[in-house]
């Protein structure tokens, strides 16, 4: 029994260390894209419709959604459309690396809205798919919501958008995920 708990503790410690190793701030991600131009792949993993309404970081190399909105299935209880995992996500990232002449040891940084629901899971999926240097932007593009005050609930702290980093409200037709090509 002690061996089981020891093994479980070691496994949990390993997972915590891996998660800590995977997270990167928006500022660090931006600096890496500048310093290692063309040698780091920054991926926006949000659905393109979200990007259309919220904006995107100028430094993003490509948009490959980790989850896609299914507008044919509405969750009445939560008041949202269903989100389905893009089963081709890892293959699409590997194809993008190959298209750019980069290998599977390239640092790949994923970014979603907040970092937690798509950013971290997408980086883990990429690591499990053989990309050992996959990471994610900890607070994502929009950051965290304020907890108090008149703007409580609004995403006005940390993240790419709130860190003074370059971003645009317009979609970049060269980087956005499109099914028409």
Backbone bond lengths (Angstrom), bond angles and torsions (degrees), N, CA, C in turn:
res aa  C-N    CA-C-N  psi(-1)  N-CA   C-N-CA  omega(-1)  CA-C   N-CA-C  phi
1 X - - - 1.441 - - 1.523 110.73 -
2 X 1.341 117.26 -40.62 1.462 120.66 178.94 1.522 110.25 -61.68
3 X 1.334 116.31 -38.14 1.470 120.18 178.81 1.527 110.79 -63.01
4 X 1.330 116.53 -40.22 1.451 120.59 179.20 1.529 110.31 -60.95
5 X 1.339 116.63 -49.03 1.466 120.32 -179.53 1.523 111.20 -64.87
6 X 1.327 116.80 -37.01 1.465 120.19 177.67 1.526 109.76 -64.52
7 X 1.328 116.52 -45.53 1.471 120.49 178.68 1.524 110.58 -62.61
8 X 1.344 116.57 -41.58 1.468 120.02 178.98 1.518 110.57 -64.92
9 X 1.318 117.93 -41.34 1.467 121.54 179.01 1.519 111.25 -64.30
10 X 1.329 116.26 -41.66 1.469 120.38 178.36 1.526 109.75 -64.53
11 X 1.322 116.79 -42.56 1.461 120.92 178.40 1.517 112.02 -62.50
12 X 1.342 116.73 -43.32 1.461 121.19 178.45 1.521 110.92 -65.20
13 X 1.316 116.84 -42.36 1.463 121.07 177.16 1.517 110.33 -60.60
14 X 1.317 116.74 -40.31 1.467 121.53 178.99 1.527 110.71 -64.35
15 X 1.339 116.97 -42.28 1.461 120.22 179.04 1.519 111.47 -65.08
16 X 1.326 117.23 -42.19 1.463 121.14 178.60 1.521 109.94 -62.94
17 X 1.335 116.94 -43.35 1.467 120.77 178.90 1.523 110.73 -63.46
18 X 1.342 116.49 -40.55 1.461 119.88 179.55 1.525 110.33 -64.07
19 X 1.337 117.54 -43.49 1.465 120.78 179.81 1.522 110.46 -62.79
20 X 1.324 117.07 -41.81 1.469 120.55 178.80 1.515 110.18 -64.55
21 X 1.308 116.78 -38.48 1.460 122.39 179.26 1.526 111.00 -68.29
22 X 1.313 117.33 -27.20 1.460 121.52 -175.58 1.519 112.58 -82.33
23 X 1.316 118.88 -28.36 1.455 121.81 -175.24 1.516 112.97 -78.04
24 X 1.324 115.48 141.97 1.464 122.54 178.51 1.533 107.77 -143.93
25 X 1.318 117.58 142.82 1.469 119.45 179.54 1.527 109.88 -74.55
26 X 1.319 115.28 162.11 1.464 120.37 176.96 1.524 110.07 -59.96
27 X 1.328 117.15 -42.42 1.469 121.64 -179.93 1.530 110.80 -61.56
28 X 1.342 117.14 -44.46 1.474 120.57 178.71 1.525 111.06 -63.68
29 X 1.329 116.33 -41.26 1.470 120.15 179.31 1.523 110.35 -62.41
30 X 1.323 116.30 -43.84 1.458 120.56 179.67 1.531 110.78 -62.80
31 X 1.323 116.68 -45.84 1.467 120.62 179.06 1.525 111.44 -60.21
32 X 1.331 117.24 -40.17 1.470 120.43 178.24 1.531 110.99 -63.47
33 X 1.340 116.85 -39.80 1.467 118.84 179.97 1.526 111.08 -65.66
34 X 1.326 116.94 -30.65 1.467 120.55 177.93 1.524 111.69 -78.07
35 X 1.328 116.44 -46.76 1.469 121.34 -175.46 1.519 112.64 -72.52
36 X 1.311 117.15 -33.85 1.464 121.01 -175.03 1.522 110.49 -117.57
37 X 1.319 116.32 42.23 1.464 122.91 -176.53 1.535 111.04 -44.52
38 X 1.313 115.39 122.88 1.456 120.53 177.65 1.521 114.20 81.92
39 X 1.330 118.28 -3.15 1.464 120.96 -179.55 1.527 112.48 -113.37
40 X 1.333 116.09 -2.04 1.462 123.99 175.29 1.522 105.64 -126.46
41 X 1.325 116.91 140.63 1.458 120.35 178.81 1.524 108.78 -111.61
42 X 1.344 116.97 114.79 1.462 123.08 178.50 1.525 108.04 -100.26
43 X 1.331 115.49 117.88 1.466 121.47 -175.02 1.521 110.35 -116.16
44 X 1.323 116.48 126.92 1.460 121.63 170.60 1.527 105.50 -85.80
45 X 1.335 117.36 119.15 1.460 121.02 -174.19 1.535 112.93 -100.68
46 X 1.338 117.15 13.59 1.465 120.54 178.82 1.526 110.94 -81.59
47 X 1.315 115.84 158.94 1.460 121.47 172.48 1.532 107.58 -62.86
48 X 1.327 119.19 138.84 1.463 120.62 -176.88 1.526 114.53 -59.96
49 X 1.328 118.29 -26.41 1.460 119.77 178.24 1.526 109.62 -66.08
50 X 1.321 118.19 -38.46 1.461 121.64 176.35 1.525 110.31 -61.22
51 X 1.307 116.29 -42.47 1.467 121.15 179.11 1.526 109.89 -63.69
52 X 1.326 116.72 -38.31 1.458 121.59 -179.14 1.531 111.31 -58.53
53 X 1.320 117.13 -35.84 1.466 120.33 -177.23 1.521 114.40 -95.08
54 X 1.338 118.01 -21.80 1.463 120.72 -173.51 1.526 112.72 -109.56
55 X 1.327 117.32 -30.24 1.455 120.80 -177.29 1.511 111.63 106.63
56 X 1.340 114.95 177.25 1.463 120.67 -176.57 1.524 110.27 -148.98
57 X 1.310 114.66 157.70 1.465 121.14 176.70 1.522 109.38 -71.57
58 X 1.325 116.81 135.26 1.464 121.14 179.85 1.526 112.14 -62.75
59 X 1.332 117.14 -27.99 1.468 121.25 -175.57 1.527 113.35 -80.72
60 X 1.334 118.71 -5.91 1.467 121.39 -178.61 1.524 109.59 -61.88
61 X 1.326 115.09 133.57 1.466 120.65 178.50 1.521 112.12 -83.96
62 X 1.336 116.14 -35.73 1.455 120.10 -175.56 1.526 109.18 -161.90
63 X 1.330 115.34 152.53 1.466 122.57 174.30 1.513 107.72 -107.80
64 X 1.334 116.07 113.63 1.463 121.87 174.42 1.525 105.84 -127.00
65 X 1.339 117.82 104.51 1.463 120.04 -176.28 1.525 112.46 -63.18
66 X 1.330 115.20 135.96 1.467 121.14 173.73 1.531 109.24 -84.56
67 X 1.316 116.12 -39.30 1.457 122.89 175.11 1.520 107.50 -122.77
68 X 1.321 115.66 141.12 1.465 120.49 178.66 1.523 109.54 -117.07
69 X 1.313 115.99 138.99 1.459 121.60 178.78 1.523 108.75 -73.83
70 X 1.328 115.69 131.72 1.465 121.42 174.95 1.524 107.00 -105.11
71 X 1.311 116.18 101.59 1.455 121.15 -175.36 1.528 112.76 -75.61
72 X 1.337 117.37 0.44 1.467 120.47 177.06 1.530 111.90 -93.15
73 X 1.352 116.72 -8.23 1.469 121.01 -178.92 1.529 109.24 -127.28
74 X 1.324 115.71 115.81 1.456 121.51 -179.12 1.522 109.38 -110.95
75 X 1.322 116.60 131.30 1.453 122.32 177.74 1.533 107.49 -91.24
76 X 1.328 116.60 101.75 1.472 122.32 -176.99 1.524 111.55 -60.65
77 X 1.326 116.74 -40.34 1.470 121.20 -176.64 1.530 111.86 -63.60
78 X 1.314 116.59 -43.47 1.478 120.86 -178.99 1.522 112.88 -92.19
79 X 1.328 117.36 -16.28 1.459 120.82 179.89 1.521 113.09 73.25
80 X 1.342 116.98 34.38 1.469 121.53 -178.40 1.530 110.31 -139.93
81 X 1.319 115.46 159.91 1.457 120.20 171.91 1.524 108.96 -77.65
82 X 1.312 116.17 155.48 1.463 121.82 178.65 1.530 110.18 -67.88
83 X 1.314 115.05 146.99 1.462 121.90 173.55 1.515 107.88 -115.08
84 X 1.325 116.12 128.47 1.463 121.13 179.98 1.513 110.05 -116.56
85 X 1.290 115.26 141.70 1.462 121.91 178.51 1.526 110.20 -64.14
86 X 1.310 115.80 132.03 1.466 122.23 174.84 1.528 106.29 -76.22
87 X 1.315 116.80 100.38 1.472 121.86 -175.48 1.529 112.14 -64.99
88 X 1.314 117.64 -16.50 1.468 121.48 179.54 1.525 112.32 -95.72
89 X 1.327 117.09 4.45 1.459 121.68 -172.95 1.531 112.89 -51.59
90 X 1.321 118.17 -57.29 1.475 121.01 -176.94 1.528 110.97 -61.23
91 X 1.327 116.93 -41.27 1.468 120.04 178.83 1.524 111.34 -64.96
92 X 1.320 116.99 -37.65 1.461 120.79 178.72 1.537 110.72 -66.61
93 X 1.326 116.45 -39.08 1.470 120.06 177.93 1.530 109.64 -65.94
94 X 1.319 116.93 -44.21 1.468 119.98 178.69 1.530 111.12 -62.46
95 X 1.324 117.29 -38.70 1.469 121.09 177.87 1.529 110.28 -64.97
96 X 1.340 116.93 -38.45 1.467 120.46 178.96 1.531 110.27 -67.18
97 X 1.319 116.90 -39.72 1.470 120.13 176.25 1.532 109.82 -60.52
98 X 1.320 116.65 -47.54 1.465 121.17 -179.46 1.531 110.95 -62.10
99 X 1.324 117.01 -41.40 1.473 121.35 179.50 1.526 111.15 -59.38
100 X 1.319 116.27 -31.95 1.463 121.45 -179.57 1.523 112.98 -92.63
101 X 1.333 116.90 2.68 1.462 120.63 -179.68 1.524 112.91 74.37
102 X 1.331 116.75 25.04 1.465 122.04 -179.59 1.521 109.52 -106.22
103 X 1.335 116.76 152.05 1.464 119.28 -179.12 1.529 111.35 -102.39
104 X 1.317 115.38 -178.05 1.453 120.93 -174.92 1.524 113.53 -73.69
105 X 1.322 118.37 -6.42 1.465 121.39 175.28 1.528 112.18 -91.21
106 X 1.313 116.92 -0.43 1.459 122.12 178.32 1.527 109.62 -63.20
107 X 1.321 115.99 144.24 1.461 119.24 174.29 1.520 108.38 -74.49
108 X 1.324 115.49 121.66 1.461 123.48 178.38 1.519 106.60 -113.72
109 X 1.330 116.49 125.72 1.466 121.28 -179.32 1.521 108.05 -116.68
110 X 1.336 115.77 123.00 1.458 120.64 178.51 1.523 109.88 -100.80
111 X 1.326 115.67 149.66 1.461 120.51 179.53 1.529 109.39 -142.37
112 X 1.333 114.97 129.90 1.459 120.79 174.66 1.526 108.33 -119.16
113 X 1.300 118.54 -156.61 1.460 121.34 -179.54 1.519 111.61 -69.18
114 X 1.351 116.79 -50.44 1.464 120.46 -172.35 1.521 114.34 -119.47
115 X 1.320 117.93 -10.87 1.458 121.73 -179.58 1.511 114.54 96.64
116 X 1.320 117.83 -21.24 1.459 118.59 -171.27 1.522 115.57 -98.86
117 X 1.315 118.76 -41.27 1.464 119.90 -172.88 1.523 114.60 -85.31
118 X 1.311 117.50 -24.84 1.465 120.65 178.51 1.523 111.95 -129.06
119 X 1.332 117.37 -34.77 1.463 120.39 -177.55 1.512 113.18 -62.03
120 X 1.316 116.32 -59.76 1.469 119.79 -179.10 1.527 112.11 -65.16
121 X 1.356 119.43 -47.52 1.469 118.22 178.67 1.531 113.27 -60.39
122 X 1.324 117.82 -36.12 1.468 119.44 179.86 1.524 110.83 -67.94
123 X 1.325 117.44 -37.87 1.471 120.16 177.34 1.520 110.19 -65.26
124 X 1.323 117.20 -39.28 1.468 120.42 178.46 1.526 110.28 -64.91
125 X 1.321 117.50 -43.31 1.472 121.28 178.16 1.527 109.77 -59.06
126 X 1.328 116.63 -41.88 1.465 119.67 179.80 1.525 111.28 -66.33
127 X 1.326 117.19 -39.70 1.473 119.40 176.47 1.522 110.43 -62.77
128 X 1.322 116.44 -43.84 1.466 120.63 178.82 1.528 111.64 -64.10
129 X 1.333 116.96 -24.23 1.470 122.01 -179.90 1.524 112.29 -90.38
130 X 1.342 117.11 7.69 1.463 119.74 175.17 1.514 115.58 100.41
131 X 1.325 118.05 14.87 1.465 121.48 176.19 1.535 107.51 -108.69
132 X 1.339 117.58 89.13 1.465 121.21 -170.26 1.522 115.19 -67.99
133 X 1.316 118.24 -15.90 1.454 121.18 -177.07 1.523 113.08 -107.94
134 X 1.333 116.21 27.66 1.460 120.55 176.56 1.524 108.90 -76.29
135 X 1.331 115.76 136.85 1.462 122.58 -179.59 1.523 108.55 -138.94
136 X 1.322 117.27 176.30 1.457 120.60 178.27 1.522 110.17 -142.47
137 X 1.330 116.59 151.84 1.462 122.60 176.85 1.529 106.80 -77.91
138 X 1.327 115.65 116.72 1.461 123.13 -170.36 1.528 114.26 -53.16
139 X 1.296 119.61 -49.24 1.462 120.77 -178.55 1.524 112.21 -104.66
140 X 1.321 116.14 12.71 1.445 121.64 174.27 1.517 114.93 63.05
141 X 1.323 114.65 -159.67 1.458 121.29 -177.71 1.529 111.84 -76.38
142 X 1.318 117.57 -47.70 1.462 120.19 -174.43 1.520 114.99 -91.96
143 X 1.307 118.77 -18.16 1.458 120.43 179.87 1.515 113.24 84.73
144 X 1.331 114.24 -163.49 1.459 121.64 -175.92 1.524 111.59 -98.93
145 X 1.333 116.24 152.05 1.470 118.95 176.74 1.526 111.06 -76.65
146 X 1.308 115.05 148.58 1.458 120.24 173.91 1.526 108.35 -69.16
147 X 1.313 116.61 143.77 1.456 121.07 -178.50 1.529 112.41 -91.18
148 X 1.328 117.06 -27.52 1.468 121.13 -175.16 1.527 111.17 -130.89
149 X 1.313 114.08 169.74 1.460 120.65 173.84 1.512 113.60 88.51
150 X 1.330 116.04 179.91 1.467 120.83 -176.29 1.532 113.39 -66.63
151 X 1.328 116.93 -19.24 1.465 119.73 179.34 1.532 111.62 -106.65
152 X 1.323 116.63 21.10 1.467 121.42 178.40 1.526 109.62 -53.58
153 X 1.312 115.42 136.55 1.461 121.35 -179.29 1.515 113.86 92.76
154 X 1.317 117.33 -16.93 1.469 120.24 178.82 1.529 109.02 -84.89
155 X 1.319 116.21 140.12 1.474 121.77 -177.99 1.534 109.27 -81.06
156 X 1.312 115.47 84.55 1.462 121.12 -174.27 1.525 113.36 -122.23
157 X 1.335 117.93 16.43 1.462 119.38 177.64 1.526 109.93 -134.85
158 X 1.287 114.90 143.16 1.464 126.38 -179.14 1.526 112.32 50.69
159 X 1.311 118.15 -164.35 1.453 121.21 -175.36 1.525 111.79 74.60
160 X 1.308 116.28 170.82 1.461 123.28 -176.64 1.530 111.19 -60.54
161 X 1.300 115.75 -51.92 1.461 122.37 -173.58 1.528 112.31 -61.03
162 X 1.321 117.92 -35.19 1.459 122.24 -176.31 1.523 113.25 -95.19
163 X 1.321 117.30 5.53 1.469 121.21 -178.43 1.522 112.41 -102.55
164 X 1.318 116.85 7.57 1.460 120.22 179.48 1.519 113.34 75.25
165 X 1.320 117.25 18.63 1.464 121.39 179.96 1.528 109.21 -89.00
166 X 1.339 117.03 154.13 1.472 119.46 -175.85 1.531 113.10 -66.69
167 X 1.331 114.19 130.13 1.455 120.87 176.58 1.526 108.67 -150.89
168 X 1.306 114.80 166.33 1.449 120.19 -177.25 1.522 109.81 -138.50
169 X 1.323 115.67 150.18 1.469 120.47 174.22 1.525 110.75 -80.16
170 X 1.325 117.11 -18.29 1.465 121.70 -177.92 1.520 111.17 -85.60
171 X 1.323 114.93 146.67 1.468 120.79 176.08 1.524 108.41 -82.15
172 X 1.314 115.56 140.84 1.455 120.98 175.81 1.529 107.79 -92.36
173 X 1.332 118.65 113.04 1.463 120.53 -177.10 1.532 113.32 -63.67
174 X 1.324 117.46 -17.97 1.467 120.84 -179.85 1.524 112.61 -82.69
175 X 1.329 117.60 -24.66 1.462 119.96 -175.72 1.534 113.02 -110.35
176 X 1.327 118.14 -18.85 1.461 121.00 -174.07 1.536 111.65 -72.34
177 X 1.308 116.24 144.71 1.464 122.85 176.26 1.518 108.50 -67.50
178 X 1.314 115.55 124.85 1.470 120.51 -178.70 1.523 109.23 -135.94
179 X 1.315 115.52 140.33 1.463 119.88 176.90 1.510 111.59 -92.86
180 X 1.345 117.80 -4.16 1.462 120.74 -178.41 1.531 113.07 -90.16
181 X 1.323 117.19 7.85 1.478 118.73 174.99 1.498 111.16 -146.63
